[in-house]
Amino acid sequence: MNPYETKDIRTIALLGHGASGKTSLIESMLFTSGATTRLGSVEDGTSVADYDAETKEKKHTIDSSLLSCNWKGIEINLIDTPGYPDFIRDAITSLTAAETALITLSATEGIQFNTRRFWDLACQKKLGKIIVITKIDGENIDYQALLESIKSTLGNMCVPLVLPVGTGHNFKGVVHVFELPDTIPDDVLGDPQSAHNAFLEAIVSSDDILMEKYLNGEMIDKTVLNSCFARAVASGHVVPVLCCSNKKLGGIEEVLDTIAYFSPSPLEGVVRTAADIQADREIAVEASTDAPFSAFVFKSVIDPFVGKLSYFKVCSGTLNGEISFYNVACKKTEKVGHMYRIFGKEQRPISKAVPGEIVAVSKLDSLHISDTICDPKRPVKFPEITFPSPMFSLAVVPKSKGVEKKINECLHKLTEEDKTFKVSHDTLTNELVMTGMSNLHLQVIISRLKRRFGIDVEVHTPKIPYKETITTGAQAQYKHKKQTGGHGQYGEVYIKIEPLPRGSGFEFVDEIVGGVIPRQYIPAVEKGIRKMLDKGILIGHPIVDVQVRLYYGSYHDVDSSEASFKIAASHAFRDAFLHAKPVLLEPIVNIGVTAPMKFMGEITGNLSSHRGHIKGMDAMGDLQMVHAAIPLASIANYEAELKSMTAGQGSFTMEHSHYDIVPAHLMQPIITQAQVTRDK
């Protein structure tokens, strides 16, 4: 039996910009609650949250980690998430599993672009929110200015629950303003009584009856106020703001108290909905042990030794080792097997899971992120998690021969745990291409490929998938005649070629009359032409949007063969192609660039200088999005350029639009470079 029930569970996703103190706050909470016996540190590599090799090396969180502690009878699940946008996928998945988002911001740095981004994600998920100002013991802290910045940026629902006593090296602790102490230190920052009144007003304003009592000067029962406070946090009507020092452990107990007493349990938090497959309608899923079992997978970890670990959030019902569950995605019933609660890198076996718990199971390869598992008698499906599209690509080449297949397999395994990482084979350039959120993201993937699977690779910018075509008509004739003793080789073809509309592909027209080329050799002519289409002529890329008309030829009763006509056709096509004003086609993409308004001038100017055509702009709150069509070749390094232009505050999406002709002054250098490469 579990020592706690659903009402005693709190699941908190910690969000915040890079180096805002999320991991250190978790270490402080674990140590203060007795879940660990020493205070872990990111700097010296002793953090139980940052246990992965890449994370320790870079000293910032790359993957989310799950830990837990018990505080005054409340079981608190803590999900540490990456603060850098390169690894935002784990912040997104963690929010789907939480009832509360705890947003950290550094007192020394204030609100950053990613603070707002994570705030918006939490609002979209309709989670309860808590703000914790970390590093209050840093130097040159202006606490009141920071509070005003929080309110003006995030909203007036953000109200301080504690006030710091001193800042910098003089920080001594905090004063709780919801329940004012009898004695208030002289060096508290701010007016505790005014803060108490403001907090009280914020709470009662979420309840009309209590607001009326408050305005009439009536006493409100403490238990009623506490309940109202908890409901206000769950609804987002009130966002308590706390502060702490992770090093001095000042304010940590107040953070734990706020989570335990005032953040929502699975019974009170966001209402989870799912599609009832049998009834074909959307239903609200009740977090009850009496309801049919349902859960959704939000995280996968691939380990070459342990196998695959799948993390899921139990939304309803009870799961134990004697029950099978139904995987809606693959329509397959699975035996539960071993279940674990995760604590950092530890897997702690459990026998039962109740609504609100986060559980991991091992070696079930059929489970994937976003999958729903449920009672086979009552199938439901939770909404799939939506991830941003990865935009930065690198081509992968093995350092040693014979491991191409293994590289492909191992990279595809890594896509299982990271849905912002993609692997594909570009048939036009014959390259294995991996795509992620940024160069940093892909460098982590390369490191994991070596650490986990022992594979070294080299990477380079992927080739642009150009195509070749013609712009006018032409005709050519070629006679293949060769005598080698015995049967010779003979085949002659006359062809006309014409350009077709963009996207038409290839069209072969047989206009032979009178048997000048026997019927059995006509397919060989088409094969010879198609071979040239695939091989390319200008730079070795496919030829498209061409019509070929075979209208005349000749043959020899003894020496003609399919091979002879294939050779004749390929030579005739090459001659005609080179006389038909050939050009290169380049891929054009639609790009959407999002950034704060102040960067828009530089962004649009940069896009225009890269042959981009600006299509329009949209306002998105404090942000602006510019839409443009631009050649893919012009933005091969756009991720780095945008990061430089916007100080890391910009992002972009991209999708293929169409192919268009490469300008003449740019085409010849591409052809020359291809010829140089081919000659090496």
Secondary structure by P-SEA (a helix, b strand, c coil): ccccccccbbbbbbbbcccccaaaaaaaaaaaacccccccccccccccccccaaaaaaccccbbbbbbbbcccbbbbbbbbbcccccaaaaaaaaaaccccbbbbbccccccaaaaaaaaaaaaabbbbbbbbccccccccaaaaaaaaaaaaccccccccccccccccccccccccccccccccccccccaaaaaaaaaaaaacccaaaaaaaaabbbbbaaaaaaaaaaaaaaccbbbbbbbbcccccaaaaaaaaaaccccccccccbbbbbcccccbbbbbbccccccbbbbbcbbbbbccccbbbbbbbccccccccbbbbbccccbbbbbcbbbbbcccbbbbbccccccbbbbbccccccccccccccccbbbbccccccccccbbbbbbbccccaaaaaaaaaaaaaaacccbbbbbcccccccccccccaaaaaaaaaaaaaaccccccccccccbbbbbbcccccbbbbbbbbccccccbbbbbbbbbbccccccbbbbbccccccccccaaaaaaaaaaaaaaacccccccccbbbbbbcccccccccccaaaaaaaaaaaaaaaaaacbbbbbbbbbbbbbbccccaaaaaaaaaaaaccccccccccccbbbbbbbbbcccccaaaaaaaaaccccccbbbbbcccccccaaaaaaaaaaaaaaaac
